[in-house]
Amino acid sequence: MQDLPRDRRDEPALVDAEAHSAGFRQVREARRLELVEDYVELIADLIGDSGEARQVDIAARLGVAQPTVAKMLKRLAEEGLVQQRPYRGVFLTEAGRTLAAESRERHRIVEAFLLALGVSPEVARCDAEGIEHHVSRETLDAFRRFTAGQGAA
């Protein structure tokens, strides 16, 4: 306990079990949604850039095999986030477009916060890709306020 800063020595080593498990539930849910959000955001970006999102392009951008993409697209279709049309690619439903926009906005806020802290643009972009899925609304609002005060967001 000697290594802890003076103001941390009086804190209990563990929070109560309910609070502890709530934190882990939140992380598990964020992990479950992370891939879903990455896919719908990428599909929206591909459609915005080239007018279409094809399975082969999704696989190339994510660095995975096409069967992996096919399995995930089936899941996204079952969740009502995408529609697949033979020979026409993948399209987002209204729910998919909404989720993609929310994910993109979270990414933008986190990236702006990291840039305001002095993180390099490349590292900020990469780090924001992971952080955006695990940040609470309260923390996101704090990031937004901080960057607004810095004139960055």
Buried (B, 14 or more C-beta within 10 A) or exposed (E): EEEEEEEEEEEEEEEEEEEEEEEEEEEEEBEEBBBBBBBBBBBBBBBEEEEEBBBEBBBEBBEEEEEEBEEBBEEBBEBEBBBBEEEEBBBBBEEBBEBBBBBBEBBBBBBBBBBBEEBEEEEBBBBBBEBBBBBEEEBBEBBBEBBEEEEEB
